[in-house]
Amino acid sequence: MGERGLIPPHGGELVSLVVSDATRRSLAQDALKMPRVVLPEREQCDLELLAVGAMSPLRTFMSEPDFHGVCTDMRLANGAAWSVPITCSVDPATAERIPFGSRVALTDEQDRTLAVMQVEEKYRHDKALECEAVYRTRDAAHPGVAVTMSQGDVCLSGPLHVLTPRHEPAFGSYRMTPAQTRTAFAERGWRSVVAFQTRNPIHRAHEYITKCALEICDGLMVHPLVGQTQKGDIPADTRMRCYEALLSNYYSARSAMLAVWPAAMRYAGPREAVLHALIRKNYGCTHFIVGRDHAGVGNYYGTYDAQKIFDKFEPAEIGITPLRFENSFWCRKSGSMATEKTTNSAAEDRVSLSGTAVREMLARGERPPVEFTRPEIADILIEDMRRG
């Protein structure tokens, strides 16, 4: 354990790339005269996480040795575990106009400066390698592959000086940096903290596994992803209302808290599960829930591949403990939530609904069974569907 009894960050040091107020003012003026590179949404999300130390030990977008090491071996060039490339890419013409050693301003889509990079490296973005290694497919129907293939063909790398991690960030009161969550855990006296990653409303099955995890940890951080997702996912503002209702009504305020994670969803299944775990270690969590088809999409990954991938690492390489849960459901025979491990009931004794069936019920203004979702959550989702 590190300072104040908390788990050390990945690599041992919590990175901070945000410049001081005095430097920000002068750098903002200098940036107006620099070549400007507009970051797509995924790279804006990555920059914010780099800036606040959520991606420690990374201090910049990946160099070529790091990129290839991560793709081929899930290791950075220094040997540290890492599973997904974090890159800044541009088109070849833009790359040609940027001399080695020069500075460029990284901006959002409104041309507002986010950071300044001193470009020390330019290399070919091997998208085919990235897609095969990270997503296990080159199928353009995969949302992560689609975003990767839309990126530039040349990657830039070099020291970053961040002026602002994000202009007008959403969910400001919940947008906690790793330094802030670590302080919050220490103030609560939590020495063991379990993180729950989600991009969906929390239904009874999720509630069950988070509460099982709480039985072995001091605290729970519900840490929903609120950055880039794919079309069809429930909007973040709707999900946040669901999380607030659930935590206020069904969890102890002494042992659970809500904070948002402004990341881009890659839908990379097993590889992304490792990334999610490493990043939650940086936020100060000691345990991480890995459920059925974690970070999956379609039929690209096996049901429990995201759990099995952790066996490729020594526990000390990851540092945070994965908690592996099977699919859970309401069991009429047991009169409680259960899994295959805990009940011998038949399929007809289990309350299990497909996503399509749930959406159809909500569209008709019907609440799914209380054994599947809490009524407060159903009402929020029904209202969202009526708004349309």
C-alpha positions in Angstrom: 0.0 0.0 0.0 1.1 3.5 -0.8 0.5 6.9 0.8 -2.4 7.0 3.3 -2.8 3.2 2.9 -4.0 3.4 -0.7 -2.9 1.2 -3.6 0.0 2.7 -5.6 -0.8 4.0 -9.1 0.3 1.8 -12.1 4.0 2.5 -12.4 4.3 3.9 -8.9 3.6 7.6 -9.6 0.4 9.5 -10.4 1.1 11.5 -13.5 -0.2 15.1 -13.9 0.2 16.9 -17.2 -1.8 20.0 -16.4 0.3 23.2 -16.4 0.1 26.0 -13.7 -2.2 29.0 -14.2 0.7 31.2 -15.0 2.1 28.8 -17.6 -1.4 28.3 -19.0 -1.9 32.0 -19.8 1.4 32.4 -21.7 1.1 29.0 -23.4 -2.4 29.8 -24.6 -1.0 32.9 -26.4 1.9 30.9 -27.9 -0.5 28.2 -29.1 -2.4 30.6 -31.3 0.7 30.8 -33.6 1.3 27.0 -33.7 0.0 24.5 -36.3 -3.3 23.2 -35.0 -4.5 19.6 -34.8 -8.1 18.9 -34.1 -8.6 15.9 -31.9 -11.5 13.5 -32.7 -13.7 12.6 -29.7 -11.8 9.4 -28.7 -8.5 11.3 -28.6 -10.0 14.1 -26.6 -11.2 11.6 -24.1 -7.8 10.0 -24.0 -6.1 13.4 -23.6 -8.2 14.2 -20.6 -7.3 10.9 -18.9 -3.6 11.3 -19.7 -3.7 14.8 -18.3 -5.1 13.9 -14.9 -3.1 10.7 -14.4 -5.8 8.2 -15.1 -3.5 6.6 -17.6 -0.4 6.6 -15.5 2.4 5.7 -16.2 1.7 7.2 -19.7 2.9 10.8 -20.0 2.0 11.3 -23.7 0.3 9.6 -26.6 2.3 6.4 -27.3 5.6 6.2 -29.1 6.1 3.6 -31.8 7.9 1.1 -29.5 5.0 1.4 -27.0 2.4 1.0 -29.7 3.9 -2.2 -31.1 4.7 -3.6 -27.7 1.1 -3.1 -26.6 -0.3 -4.6 -29.8 1.9 -7.6 -29.9 2.6 -8.4 -26.2 0.3 -6.2 -24.0 3.4 -4.5 -22.6 4.8 -1.0 -22.9 8.4 -0.8 -24.1 9.6 -0.7 -20.4 7.8 -4.0 -19.7 4.8 -2.6 -17.8 1.4 -4.2 -18.5 -0.8 -2.2 -20.9 -3.4 -3.6 -23.3 -4.8 -0.9 -25.6 -2.9 1.6 -27.8 -3.4 5.3 -26.9 -2.5 7.3 -29.9 -2.7 10.7 -31.5 -3.0 10.4 -35.3 -3.2 12.8 -38.2 -3.3 12.5 -42.0 0.0 12.2 -43.9 -0.2 15.8 -45.3 -0.6 17.3 -41.8 2.2 15.1 -40.5 4.5 16.3 -43.4 3.9 20.0 -42.4 5.0 19.3 -38.8 8.8 19.3 -38.4 10.4 17.1 -35.7 10.9 19.1 -32.5 8.2 21.7 -33.3 5.2 22.4 -31.2 1.6 21.9 -32.2 -1.6 22.9 -30.5 -4.1 20.1 -29.9 -7.7 21.4 -30.0 -11.3 20.4 -29.7 -13.8 20.6 -32.6 -14.5 24.3 -31.7 -10.8 25.1 -32.2 -10.2 25.6 -28.4 -6.8 24.7 -27.3 -6.5 21.7 -25.0 -2.8 21.0 -25.0 0.5 21.7 -26.7 2.6 18.8 -27.9 6.3 19.0 -28.8 6.5 16.5 -31.6 9.4 14.1 -31.2 8.2 11.2 -33.1 6.0 10.5 -36.2 5.3 6.9 -37.2 2.9 4.9 -39.4 -0.3 4.0 -37.7 -0.6 0.3 -38.3 -4.4 0.1 -38.1 -4.5 -3.5 -39.3 -2.2 -4.6 -36.5 -4.2 -2.7 -33.9 -7.6 -4.0 -35.0 -6.4 -7.7 -35.2 -4.6 -7.4 -31.8 -7.1 -5.3 -29.8 -10.5 -6.1 -31.4 -9.7 -9.6 -32.8 -11.3 -8.5 -36.1 -11.1 -6.0 -39.0 -14.8 -6.1 -39.4 -16.0 -2.5 -40.0 -19.3 -3.3 -38.3 -17.3 -3.4 -35.0 -17.7 0.1 -33.5 -14.1 0.1 -32.1 -12.7 -1.0 -35.5 -14.8 1.7 -37.2 -13.3 4.5 -35.1 -9.8 3.1 -35.4 -10.0 2.9 -39.2 -11.3 6.5 -39.3 -8.2 7.8 -37.5 -5.2 9.3 -39.3 -2.4 7.2 -40.9 0.4 8.8 -39.0 0.8 8.9 -35.2 2.4 11.8 -33.3 4.2 11.5 -30.0 6.0 13.8 -27.7 5.8 15.7 -24.4 2.4 17.2 -23.5 1.6 20.4 -21.7 -2.2 20.4 -21.0 -3.9 23.8 -20.7 -7.3 22.3 -19.9 -8.3 18.6 -19.9 -11.7 19.4 -21.2 -13.7 22.6 -22.0 -17.2 22.7 -20.4 -17.0 19.2 -18.9 -20.3 17.4 -18.3 -21.3 16.1 -14.9 -18.8 18.4 -13.2 -19.7 17.5 -9.6 -19.1 13.8 -10.4 -16.0 14.3 -12.6 -13.4 13.4 -10.1 -9.7 13.0 -11.0 -7.6 10.1 -9.6 -6.1 12.4 -7.0 -9.6 13.5 -5.9 -11.0 9.9 -5.7 -8.0 8.9 -3.7 -8.6 11.8 -1.3 -12.3 10.8 -1.0 -11.4 7.2 -0.2 -8.9 8.2 2.4 -11.4 10.6 4.0 -13.9 7.7 4.2 -11.3 5.4 5.7 -11.6 3.0 2.8 -8.5 0.9 2.4 -10.1 -1.6 0.0 -12.3 -0.2 -2.8 -14.1 -2.1 -5.6 -14.8 -0.3 -8.9 -17.8 -1.1 -11.1 -17.5 -0.1 -14.7 -20.8 0.4 -16.6 -22.1 2.0 -19.7 -25.7 0.9 -19.1 -28.3 1.4 -16.3 -27.7 -0.8 -13.3 -30.3 -3.6 -13.1 -30.8 -6.1 -10.3 -28.1 -8.4 -11.6 -25.5 -5.6 -11.5 -26.8 -4.4 -8.1 -26.4 -8.0 -6.8 -22.7 -8.4 -7.9 -21.7 -4.9 -6.6 -23.2 -5.7 -3.2 -21.5 -9.1 -3.2 -18.2 -7.3 -3.8 -19.0 -4.8 -1.0 -19.1 -7.7 1.4 -15.3 -8.1 0.9 -14.3 -4.4 0.4 -14.7 -1.3 2.5 -16.2 0.8 -0.3 -17.7 0.7 -3.8 -17.1 3.3 -6.5 -19.8 3.1 -9.3 -17.7 4.5 -12.2 -19.8 4.8 -15.3 -18.3 5.7 -18.7 -19.7 9.0 -19.9 -17.4 9.6 -22.9 -17.7 8.4 -26.5 -20.1 5.5 -27.0 -21.9 4.0 -30.0 -25.2 5.0 -31.4 -28.0 3.1 -29.6 -26.4 3.2 -26.2 -28.5 4.9 -23.5 -27.5 8.6 -23.2 -25.2 9.4 -20.3 -27.6 12.0 -18.7 -30.4 9.4 -18.6 -28.0 6.8 -17.1 -26.8 9.3 -14.5 -30.3 9.8 -13.3 -30.6 6.0 -12.9 -27.4 5.8 -11.0 -28.4 8.6 -8.6 -31.8 7.0 -8.0 -30.4 3.6 -7.3 -27.6 4.7 -5.0 -29.8 7.0 -3.0 -32.5 4.4 -2.5 -30.7 1.0 -2.3 -27.1 1.6 -1.2 -25.5 2.8 2.0 -24.0 6.3 1.6 -21.2 5.2 4.0 -20.0 2.5 1.6 -20.8 3.6 -1.9 -20.1 6.6 -4.1 -20.7 7.7 -7.7 -18.1 9.3 -9.9 -18.0 9.5 -13.7 -15.3 8.3 -16.0 -14.9 10.5 -19.1 -13.4 7.8 -21.4 -14.1 6.6 -24.9 -15.7 3.2 -25.1 -13.7 0.9 -27.4 -15.8 -2.3 -27.2 -12.5 -4.2 -27.1 -13.8 -6.9 -24.8 -10.9 -8.7 -23.0 -8.2 -6.2 -23.9 -10.5 -3.4 -22.7 -11.2 -5.2 -19.4 -7.5 -5.0 -18.6 -7.4 -1.4 -19.5 -10.4 -0.6 -17.3 -8.8 -2.4 -14.4 -5.4 -0.7 -14.7 -7.0 2.7 -14.9 -9.2 2.0 -11.8 -6.0 1.2 -9.9 -4.9 4.7 -10.7 -8.1 6.0 -9.2 -7.2 4.2 -6.0 -9.3 1.0 -6.3 -8.0 -2.3 -5.1 -10.6 -4.5 -6.7 -12.4 -4.4 -10.1 -15.6 -6.2 -11.1 -15.3 -8.2 -14.3 -18.7 -9.7 -15.3 -20.1 -11.5 -18.3 -19.0 -10.2 -21.7 -17.2 -7.2 -20.1 -16.8 -4.4 -22.7 -18.1 -6.7 -25.4 -20.2 -6.0 -28.4 -22.0 -8.4 -30.8 -20.5 -11.9 -30.9 -16.8 -11.0 -31.2 -15.7 -12.4 -27.9 -16.5 -15.4 -25.7 -18.8 -14.9 -22.7 -16.0 -15.0 -20.2 -12.9 -14.1 -22.3 -12.6 -10.8 -20.4 -12.0 -12.8 -17.2 -9.7 -15.3 -18.7 -7.3 -12.7 -20.1 -6.1 -11.7 -16.6 -4.5 -15.1 -16.4 -2.0 -14.0 -19.0 -0.4 -11.7 -16.3 1.2 -12.3 -13.0 -1.0 -10.7 -10.3 1.7 -8.2 -9.4 1.8 -6.9 -13.0 -1.8 -5.8 -12.8 -1.8 -4.9 -9.1 -5.6 -4.5 -8.8 -7.6 -7.7 -8.0 -10.2 -8.7 -10.7 -13.4 -10.0 -9.1 -14.9 -12.5 -11.6 -18.7 -12.9 -11.5 -20.9 -15.2 -13.5 -24.2 -14.1 -15.0 -26.7 -13.5 -12.3 -30.5 -13.6 -12.3 -33.5 -13.7 -10.0 -34.2 -17.3 -9.0 -37.8 -18.0 -8.1 -36.9 -21.3 -6.6 -34.3 -19.7 -4.2 -36.3 -16.5 -3.7 -33.2 -14.5 -4.3 -30.6 -13.4 -6.8 -28.4 -16.3 -7.9 -25.9 -17.6 -10.4 -25.1 -21.1 -11.9 -22.7 -21.5 -8.9 -25.4 -20.9 -6.3 -28.6 -22.5 -7.5 -29.8 -25.8 -9.2 -33.0 -24.2 -10.5 -34.3 -24.9 -14.0 -34.5 -22.2 -16.7 -38.2 -21.6 -16.1 -37.4 -20.7 -12.5 -35.2 -17.8 -13.6 -36.2 -14.3 -14.4 -34.2 -13.5 -17.5 -35.1 -11.0 -20.2 -33.4 -10.1 -23.5 -32.4 -6.5 -24.2 -35.0 -6.5 -27.0 -37.8 -7.7 -24.7 -36.9 -5.0 -22.1 -36.8 -2.2 -24.7 -40.2 -3.3 -26.1 -41.7 -3.3 -22.6 -40.3 0.2 -21.8 -41.6 1.5 -25.2 -45.1 0.4 -24.2 -44.7 2.2 -20.9 -44.5 -1.1 -19.0 -42.2 -1.7 -16.1 -40.1 -4.9 -16.4 -40.5 -7.3 -13.4 -39.2 -5.9 -10.2 -37.0 -8.9 -10.0 -35.2 -7.6 -13.1 -35.0 -3.9 -12.5 -36.0 -1.5 -9.7 -39.2 0.5 -10.4 -37.4 3.8 -10.1 -35.0 2.8 -12.8 -37.8 1.6 -15.1 -39.7 4.8 -14.8 -36.6 6.9 -15.7 -36.1 4.7 -18.8 -39.8 4.9 -19.8 -39.6 8.7 -19.6 -36.5 8.8 -21.7 -38.1 6.6 -24.4 -41.2 8.8 -24.5 -39.0 11.9 -25.0 -37.5 10.0 -27.8 
